[in-house]
Amino acid sequence: MNWNNGYERKRFDKEQKRRAEEYRKLGMSEAQIREMYLFDLAWFKSKRRYYTHTQAFTSGAFDVSNEDNFESALYEMFSVALSTATDKPINHSRFCWVEAIEDPVLVQKIKRLNENDLELLTLFAFDGYTLTEIGKIYRCTPQNIYKKYKRIKNNLV
């Protein structure tokens, strides 16, 4: 998939100017127009990431019946991930990372945490959210999230 960022950004900016004028005619404030722009910009960036990092499959890309002519670079790169294995169970739990910890004492302490505290740890440590982003999710201040995080950390040490 192709993405011409210069062309797409010009189209996006042109559309945003048109929308801003339309919003002004409808009586929206500049702050509201700015919020709409930021929302659309986040969507634009998400779309750009998708098109930049997505490779289209050709027809018959995974037809391995004719191994002599099989030339899928994606299949070769991700053959292990695309293969299925039935010999080991798959744990789809949101908190399966706890089982990977080697310290049994720490595992027991983490298992004693309530689900909200586990979710906070997962968002921060494994999903890569910042305290500000977690605060928006929980609808509280980053300082409040930091206090919760420090309380959890002190209980685990």
C-alpha positions as CSV (number, residue, x, y, z in Angstrom):
1,M,0.0,0.0,0.0
2,N,1.3,3.4,-0.9
3,W,1.1,6.7,1.0
4,N,2.2,9.9,-0.4
5,N,2.4,12.0,2.8
6,G,3.0,15.4,1.0
7,Y,0.0,14.9,-1.2
8,E,-2.3,13.5,1.5
9,R,-1.3,16.2,4.0
10,K,-2.2,18.9,1.4
11,R,-5.5,17.3,0.9
12,F,-6.0,17.0,4.6
13,D,-5.1,20.7,5.3
14,K,-7.4,21.8,2.5
15,E,-10.3,19.8,3.9
16,Q,-9.6,21.1,7.4
17,K,-9.8,24.7,6.2
18,R,-13.1,24.0,4.5
19,R,-14.4,22.3,7.6
20,A,-13.2,25.2,9.9
21,E,-15.1,27.7,7.8
22,E,-18.2,25.5,7.9
23,Y,-17.9,25.1,11.7
24,R,-17.5,28.9,12.1
25,K,-20.7,29.4,10.1
26,L,-22.4,26.9,12.5
27,G,-21.3,29.0,15.5
28,M,-18.6,26.8,16.9
29,S,-15.9,28.5,19.0
30,E,-12.2,28.5,18.0
31,A,-11.4,26.1,20.8
32,Q,-14.1,23.6,19.6
33,I,-12.8,23.9,16.1
34,R,-9.2,23.3,17.4
35,E,-10.4,20.1,19.2
36,M,-12.1,18.9,16.0
37,Y,-8.9,19.5,14.1
38,L,-6.8,17.7,16.7
39,F,-9.1,14.7,16.6
40,D,-9.0,14.6,12.8
41,L,-5.2,15.0,12.9
42,A,-4.9,12.0,15.2
43,W,-7.1,10.0,12.7
44,F,-5.0,11.2,9.8
45,K,-1.8,10.1,11.6
46,S,-3.3,6.7,12.4
47,K,-4.3,6.2,8.8
48,R,-0.8,7.2,7.6
49,R,0.8,4.7,10.0
50,Y,-1.6,2.0,8.7
51,Y,-0.8,2.7,5.1
52,T,2.9,3.1,5.7
53,H,3.3,-0.1,7.7
54,T,0.8,-2.4,5.9
55,Q,1.9,-4.5,3.0
56,A,-0.8,-5.9,0.6
57,F,-0.9,-9.6,0.0
58,T,-0.7,-10.7,-3.6
59,S,-3.2,-13.2,-4.9
60,G,-2.1,-16.7,-3.8
61,A,0.4,-15.2,-1.4
62,F,0.0,-18.2,0.9
63,D,-0.5,-20.9,-1.6
64,V,2.3,-23.2,-0.5
65,S,1.2,-26.1,-2.7
66,N,3.8,-25.2,-5.3
67,E,6.9,-24.7,-3.1
68,D,9.2,-24.2,-6.1
69,N,7.4,-20.9,-7.1
70,F,6.5,-19.8,-3.6
71,E,8.0,-16.3,-3.2
72,S,6.1,-14.5,-0.4
73,A,8.6,-12.4,1.6
74,L,5.9,-11.9,4.3
75,Y,5.4,-15.6,4.7
76,E,9.1,-16.2,5.0
77,M,9.5,-13.4,7.6
78,F,6.5,-14.5,9.7
79,S,6.3,-18.2,9.0
80,V,6.7,-19.1,12.7
81,A,4.1,-16.6,13.8
82,L,1.6,-17.7,11.1
83,S,2.0,-21.4,11.9
84,T,-0.2,-23.0,14.4
85,A,0.9,-25.2,17.3
86,T,-1.6,-27.3,19.2
87,D,0.9,-28.8,21.7
88,K,0.8,-25.8,24.1
89,P,-2.2,-24.0,25.5
90,I,-2.5,-20.3,24.7
91,N,-3.3,-18.0,27.6
92,H,-5.4,-15.1,26.3
93,S,-5.6,-13.4,29.7
94,R,-5.0,-9.7,29.9
95,F,-2.7,-10.3,32.8
96,C,-0.8,-13.3,31.5
97,W,2.5,-11.3,31.9
98,V,2.3,-12.1,35.6
99,E,3.0,-15.8,35.0
100,A,6.3,-14.8,33.1
101,I,7.8,-13.3,36.3
102,E,10.4,-15.6,37.8
103,D,10.3,-14.3,41.4
104,P,7.5,-16.4,43.1
105,V,7.2,-14.0,46.0
106,L,6.6,-11.1,43.6
107,V,4.1,-13.2,41.6
108,Q,2.1,-13.9,44.8
109,K,2.1,-10.2,45.7
110,I,0.9,-9.2,42.2
111,K,-1.8,-11.9,42.3
112,R,-3.2,-10.3,45.5
113,L,-3.7,-7.0,43.8
114,N,-7.3,-6.1,42.7
115,E,-8.2,-6.0,39.0
116,N,-8.0,-2.2,38.8
117,D,-4.5,-2.1,40.2
118,L,-3.5,-4.9,37.8
119,E,-5.0,-3.0,34.9
120,L,-3.1,0.2,35.9
121,L,0.2,-1.8,36.0
122,T,-0.6,-3.4,32.6
123,L,-1.4,0.0,31.0
124,F,1.7,1.6,32.4
125,A,4.3,-1.1,32.1
126,F,3.2,-3.2,29.2
127,D,0.9,-1.1,27.0
128,G,3.2,1.9,27.2
129,Y,0.6,4.5,28.3
130,T,1.8,7.6,30.1
131,L,0.4,8.7,33.4
132,T,-1.5,11.5,31.6
133,E,-3.1,9.1,29.2
134,I,-4.0,6.7,32.0
135,G,-5.5,9.7,33.8
136,K,-7.7,10.4,30.8
137,I,-8.8,6.8,30.7
138,Y,-9.7,6.8,34.4
139,R,-11.0,10.4,34.2
140,C,-8.7,11.6,37.0
141,T,-5.5,13.7,37.2
142,P,-2.0,12.3,36.4
143,Q,-1.0,13.1,40.0
144,N,-3.8,10.8,41.2
145,I,-2.6,8.0,38.9
146,Y,0.9,8.6,40.2
147,K,-0.2,8.2,43.8
148,K,-2.0,4.9,42.9
149,Y,1.1,3.7,41.1
150,K,3.4,4.6,44.0
151,R,1.0,2.8,46.4
152,I,1.1,-0.3,44.2
153,K,4.8,-0.2,43.9
154,N,5.3,0.2,47.7
155,N,3.1,-2.9,48.2
156,L,5.1,-4.9,45.8
157,V,8.6,-4.0,47.2
